[in-house]
Amino acid sequence: MGINLPNFLSSKLKNKRMLEYQDLDHIDGVSISSGCANLYKDTRDDLVMFYFRDGANYASVYTQSKILSENIKWNLNQNSKKIYSLLVNARNANCFTGKQGYKSLEKIADQISQELNIKQKEDEDNPKIIKPKEIIFGCTGTIGEIFPEEKIKNKIPDLIKNIRYTQNKYIWMKAALGIMTTDTQPKLSMENCKISGSSVKIFGIAKGSGMIQPNMATTLAYIFTDANIPNEILKKLLKKNISTTFNAISCDGDTSTNDMVSIFSTGKVKHSKIKNYNDKKIRDFEEALKKLLLNLAKRVVLDGEGASKFVTINVENCKSEEDAKKIGFSVANSPLVKTAIAGEDPNWGRIVMAIGKSNVLINLEKLSIKFGELSIISNGKLNPNYNEFEVMNYMKKDNIDININIFRGSKKFSTYTMDLTKKYIEINSDYRN
């Protein structure tokens, strides 16, 4: 499936925020090149290379699926202190490809390292030697198809030849488009912050539209910063802030074999040294990182396959955050809840059902459910002032908030999802055509 240009230019979603893109510009230490390796029937960018000419500190979180794609296995086997290149391909997941899929990555990594070493000698006063283990991969697409090693290898020389050391919005947009599969919109985000008075940039792109239910991470997301932060601190920052962002979304309840979220730190900004995770100098950076991750995560849901509505489920006053999360995902992943929202039907009984099946203890005598600010259930009973006509009008909105109060503690969690429409079935029944 090629990029649907009509969808790109004018989203079918009613929510026009999908068409708002931040102006990602240049970030020191990151270079990008994208192109067409003919992995699709249609001509489109399907291969994206990120190059860090001086190397980058990095951290990644990966799917918790017991079946891993070969690129995730490769990435987990590399223990380099710095990464020099990330190569991402669309159309093929490189999962259930066995030895062929893994060996293909070995050969591609070897080719990239050799050709980047030549580029280092051409461009650098003090050229570095880039090793295959300092290259990682992102793969997305269909599971179980032979990995297109030769097509990708044939494109590597052009990718490296077309590397641009200065970035702009167009180049970032091409990169975001190049990693898309069933997405109708590229996902980009940026934040600015300060570390010990020095200005720092954080840029990010993501892809994801279906097979979205996090279990540590969801979809593909790549974060880039010019800050100078050690690997171990990056890992702690990423893992902590994934929990309420990419780990708080669900489109269809399915966890991919290829999920990865990675952050790369080029160290180009000369700020005070960050010695540990508790250093107060990175609190502003962490807030900006969390904001960027949540922005990208929400964009994945907004562009969920066939989505017409964006749904936020706020669960409050639970014994633990885990209880709030269980209830939130029980509601978010209920086909009956999601189809009712698609049909703009205020069938609150389905919310009650989803809360009950979560296996979390609740205070039924105080249970509260609201759609937006409209009270449905109050003190465990239907609110005597419930007005179905008002709630029906609320359900016509593009953004729906379901607010649930359990009254058993003080912990809370917000989950983000979409409705379930006929379009979702159409997309996934025609996925490989």
C-alpha positions in Angstrom: 0.0 0.0 0.0 1.5 3.3 -1.1 1.1 6.6 0.7 -2.4 7.9 0.1 -1.7 11.5 -1.0 -5.4 12.6 -0.8 -5.4 11.4 2.9 -2.1 13.1 3.5 -3.2 16.4 2.1 -6.7 16.4 3.6 -7.3 14.0 6.5 -10.5 12.1 6.5 -10.7 12.6 10.2 -12.9 15.4 11.4 -10.2 16.4 13.8 -8.2 19.0 12.0 -5.4 19.0 14.5 -4.0 16.1 12.5 -3.0 18.6 9.8 -0.9 20.8 12.2 2.8 20.0 12.0 5.6 21.6 14.0 8.4 23.1 12.0 11.3 20.8 12.8 14.5 22.4 11.6 18.2 21.7 12.0 19.5 19.7 15.0 23.3 19.4 15.3 24.8 15.9 15.0 21.8 14.3 13.1 21.8 13.7 9.4 18.9 12.2 7.4 18.5 10.5 4.0 15.5 8.8 2.6 14.6 7.1 -0.6 12.7 4.4 -2.5 14.0 0.8 -2.4 10.9 -0.4 -4.3 9.6 -2.4 -1.4 6.0 -1.4 -2.4 4.2 -1.8 -5.6 3.8 2.0 -5.8 6.8 4.3 -5.9 7.3 5.9 -2.5 10.0 6.5 0.1 10.3 3.3 2.1 13.8 3.4 3.5 15.2 6.1 5.9 18.7 6.4 7.2 19.7 8.5 10.2 23.4 9.2 10.5 25.3 10.5 13.5 28.7 11.5 12.1 30.2 11.8 15.6 28.2 9.0 17.2 25.2 9.4 19.6 24.5 8.2 23.0 21.3 6.2 22.9 18.6 4.1 24.7 15.8 2.0 23.5 12.7 0.2 24.8 11.3 -2.7 22.9 8.2 -4.8 22.6 7.5 -7.4 25.4 6.0 -9.7 22.8 7.5 -13.2 23.1 7.9 -13.3 19.4 10.5 -10.7 18.3 11.3 -9.4 14.8 14.9 -10.1 13.7 15.8 -6.4 13.9 14.8 -6.3 17.5 17.0 -9.3 18.2 19.8 -7.6 16.3 19.4 -4.4 18.3 19.4 -6.3 21.6 22.6 -8.1 20.7 24.5 -4.8 20.1 26.1 -3.3 23.2 27.9 -0.3 21.7 28.4 2.8 23.8 27.5 4.9 20.7 25.3 4.5 17.6 26.4 5.9 14.3 23.4 5.0 12.1 19.8 3.9 12.3 18.2 2.4 9.2 14.4 2.0 9.1 12.4 0.2 6.4 8.7 0.0 5.7 6.6 -2.8 4.1 8.5 -5.7 5.7 8.5 -6.5 9.4 11.5 -8.9 9.2 9.7 -11.1 11.6 9.4 -14.9 11.3 12.1 -14.7 8.7 14.5 -16.8 10.7 18.2 -17.0 9.9 17.7 -15.3 6.5 16.3 -12.2 8.1 19.0 -11.9 10.7 21.9 -12.6 8.4 20.5 -10.0 6.0 20.8 -7.4 8.7 24.4 -8.6 9.3 25.2 -8.0 5.6 23.5 -4.7 5.5 25.2 -3.4 8.6 28.5 -4.5 7.2 27.8 -2.6 4.0 26.7 0.5 5.8 29.7 0.5 8.1 32.1 0.2 5.1 30.5 3.0 3.1 30.2 5.3 6.1 33.8 4.7 6.8 34.6 6.0 3.3 32.4 9.0 4.0 34.2 9.6 7.3 37.5 9.8 5.4 36.0 12.2 2.9 34.3 14.5 5.3 36.2 14.4 8.6 39.5 15.8 9.7 39.7 12.9 12.3 37.7 10.1 10.7 36.3 7.5 12.9 36.0 3.8 12.3 32.3 2.7 12.3 31.6 -0.9 13.2 28.6 -2.9 12.1 27.6 -3.3 15.8 27.2 0.5 15.9 24.3 0.4 13.5 20.7 -0.5 14.5 17.6 -1.2 12.6 13.8 -0.4 12.6 11.5 -2.6 10.5 7.8 -2.3 10.0 5.2 -4.0 7.8 4.0 -7.5 7.0 5.1 -10.4 9.2 6.4 -13.6 7.6 7.6 -12.4 4.2 11.2 -12.9 3.0 13.2 -9.9 4.0 14.2 -7.9 0.8 17.9 -7.8 1.5 19.1 -7.1 -2.1 16.6 -4.3 -2.7 17.8 -2.6 0.5 21.5 -3.2 -0.2 21.1 -1.7 -3.7 19.7 1.5 -2.2 22.4 2.0 0.5 24.9 3.8 -1.8 22.2 6.4 -2.8 21.2 6.9 0.8 24.7 7.7 1.9 25.4 9.8 -1.2 22.3 11.9 -0.4 23.0 12.4 3.3 22.5 16.1 4.2 24.2 17.5 7.2 21.7 20.4 7.5 18.1 19.5 8.2 14.9 21.3 7.5 11.1 20.7 7.8 11.0 19.1 4.3 13.7 16.5 5.2 12.0 15.6 8.5 8.7 15.3 6.8 10.2 12.9 4.2 11.6 10.8 7.0 8.3 10.6 8.8 6.5 9.7 5.5 9.1 7.1 4.7 8.5 4.9 7.8 4.7 4.9 7.4 2.6 1.8 6.6 -1.2 2.1 6.9 -0.8 5.6 8.5 -2.5 8.4 6.7 -0.5 11.1 8.4 3.2 11.5 9.3 3.8 12.1 13.0 6.3 14.7 14.1 6.9 16.7 17.3 9.5 19.0 18.8 10.2 20.7 22.1 12.7 23.2 23.3 14.1 23.3 26.9 17.2 24.3 28.8 19.9 22.4 30.7 21.9 24.6 33.1 21.0 27.7 31.0 21.9 26.2 27.6 19.1 25.8 25.0 18.4 22.2 24.0 16.3 20.8 21.2 14.3 17.5 21.2 12.8 16.3 17.9 10.8 13.2 17.3 9.0 11.2 14.6 6.8 8.1 14.9 4.7 5.7 12.9 1.7 3.7 14.0 -1.9 3.2 13.1 -2.8 -0.4 13.8 -1.6 -3.3 15.9 -1.4 -0.7 18.8 -1.5 -1.9 22.4 1.6 -1.2 24.3 3.4 -3.6 26.5 6.5 -1.5 27.3 6.4 0.4 23.9 4.2 0.7 20.9 4.8 1.3 17.2 8.1 2.9 16.0 9.2 6.2 17.5 12.6 7.9 17.2 13.7 10.8 19.4 16.7 13.1 18.8 18.3 15.6 21.0 21.4 17.7 20.9 21.8 17.4 24.7 24.7 15.5 26.1 23.2 12.8 28.3 24.8 9.5 29.2 23.2 6.2 28.0 22.1 5.0 31.4 20.3 8.3 32.2 18.7 8.3 28.8 17.4 4.8 29.5 15.9 5.8 32.9 14.3 8.9 31.4 12.8 7.0 28.5 11.5 4.0 30.5 9.9 6.3 33.1 8.1 8.5 30.6 7.0 5.7 28.3 4.6 4.5 31.0 2.2 7.5 30.7 2.7 8.1 27.0 3.3 5.3 24.6 2.3 2.8 27.3 -1.0 4.6 27.7 -2.5 4.2 24.2 -4.4 1.5 22.5 -6.0 1.4 19.0 -7.0 -2.3 18.7 -5.4 -4.2 21.7 -2.7 -5.9 19.6 1.0 -5.6 20.5 3.4 -5.7 17.6 6.5 -7.9 17.3 8.5 -4.8 16.2 7.7 -2.1 18.7 10.6 0.2 19.6 11.1 3.6 20.9 14.6 5.0 20.8 16.3 8.2 21.9 19.6 9.5 20.5 21.7 12.2 22.2 24.3 13.9 20.0 26.0 15.9 22.7 26.4 19.0 20.6 25.2 21.4 23.2 27.9 22.3 25.7 26.0 22.3 29.1 27.0 21.2 32.5 27.8 17.5 32.9 24.8 15.4 33.9 26.1 12.9 36.5 22.9 11.0 37.5 19.2 10.7 36.9 18.3 12.7 40.0 20.3 15.7 38.8 18.0 18.7 39.0 19.5 20.2 35.8 17.6 17.7 33.6 14.1 18.2 35.2 13.2 20.7 32.4 14.5 18.3 29.8 12.4 15.5 31.3 9.3 17.5 31.2 9.9 18.4 27.6 10.6 14.8 26.7 7.4 13.6 28.3 5.4 16.3 26.5 7.0 15.2 23.2 6.3 11.5 23.8 2.7 12.2 24.7 2.3 14.4 21.6 3.6 11.6 19.3 1.6 8.9 21.2 -1.7 10.8 20.8 -0.9 11.3 17.1 -0.8 7.6 16.7 -4.2 7.2 18.2 -5.6 10.2 16.2 -4.5 8.4 13.1 -5.6 5.0 14.2 -6.9 2.8 11.4 -10.4 3.9 10.5 -10.6 6.3 13.5 -13.2 9.0 13.6 -13.0 9.9 17.3 -10.2 10.4 19.8 -11.2 9.0 23.2 -9.5 9.8 26.6 -10.4 7.6 29.5 -9.5 9.2 32.9 -9.7 6.8 35.8 -9.3 8.4 39.3 -9.1 7.5 43.0 -7.9 3.9 42.7 -5.8 1.9 45.1 -2.9 1.9 42.7 -2.0 3.3 39.3 -2.0 -0.3 38.0 -5.7 -0.7 39.0 -6.5 2.6 37.2 -4.6 1.3 34.2 -6.4 -2.0 34.1 -9.8 -0.3 34.2 -8.7 2.3 31.5 -7.5 -0.4 29.1 -10.5 -2.6 29.8 -12.7 0.2 28.6 -10.4 1.3 25.8 -10.1 -2.3 24.3 -13.8 -3.2 24.5 -15.2 -3.7 21.0 -18.7 -2.9 22.4 -17.5 0.4 23.9 -15.6 1.4 20.8 -18.4 0.6 18.4 -20.9 2.5 20.5 -18.6 5.5 20.4 -18.3 5.1 16.6 -22.1 5.0 16.4 -22.4 8.1 18.7 -24.6 6.0 21.0 -24.4 6.9 24.7 -24.7 3.2 25.7 -23.2 3.7 29.2 -24.0 0.1 30.2 -21.0 -1.0 28.1 -18.7 1.2 30.2 -20.1 -0.4 33.3 -19.5 -3.8 31.8 -15.9 -2.9 30.9 -15.2 -1.7 34.4 -16.6 -4.8 35.9 -14.6 -7.2 33.8 -11.3 -5.5 34.7 -11.2 -7.6 37.9 -10.4 -4.5 40.0 -12.2 -3.9 43.3 -14.4 -0.8 43.2 -16.6 1.0 45.6 -19.9 0.4 43.9 -21.8 2.6 46.2 -19.8 5.6 45.2 -18.9 4.8 41.6 -19.1 7.8 39.2 -19.1 7.8 35.4 -19.2 11.0 33.3 -19.0 11.7 29.6 -17.2 15.0 29.6 -18.9 17.0 32.4 -22.2 15.2 32.0 -22.9 12.9 34.9 -24.2 9.4 34.0 -23.6 7.3 37.1 -23.4 9.0 40.5 -23.1 7.2 43.8 -23.3 3.8 42.0 -26.7 4.6 40.4 -28.0 6.3 37.3 -28.0 10.0 38.0 -31.6 11.1 38.4 -30.9 14.1 36.3 -29.5 12.0 33.4 -30.5 13.5 30.1 -29.8 11.1 27.2 -30.4 13.8 24.6 -27.6 15.9 26.1 -25.3 12.9 26.1 -26.2 12.0 22.5 -25.2 15.5 21.4 -21.9 15.2 23.4 -21.2 11.9 21.5 -21.1 13.8 18.2 -17.9 15.5 19.2 -14.6 14.4 17.7 -12.9 14.2 21.1 -14.7 12.2 23.8 -13.7 12.1 27.5 -14.9 9.3 29.7 -14.3 10.1 33.3 -14.5 7.3 35.9 -14.1 7.7 39.7 -13.6 4.5 41.7 -13.4 6.1 45.2 -11.0 3.5 46.6 -7.7 5.5 46.9 -5.8 8.4 45.4 -4.1 7.0 42.3 -5.1 7.8 38.7 -4.2 7.0 35.1 -5.3 8.3 31.7 -5.6 6.0 28.7 -6.0 7.1 25.1 -7.9 5.2 22.3 -10.1 5.5 19.3 -13.4 4.2 18.1 -13.9 1.1 16.0 -15.4 1.8 12.6 -16.2 -0.2 9.4 -13.1 1.5 7.9 -10.9 -0.4 10.3 -12.2 -3.7 9.0 -11.7 -2.5 5.4 -8.1 -1.5 6.0 -7.1 -4.7 7.7 -8.9 -7.1 5.4 -7.0 -5.4 2.5 -3.7 -4.9 4.3 -1.4 -6.8 2.0 -2.9 -5.7 -1.3 
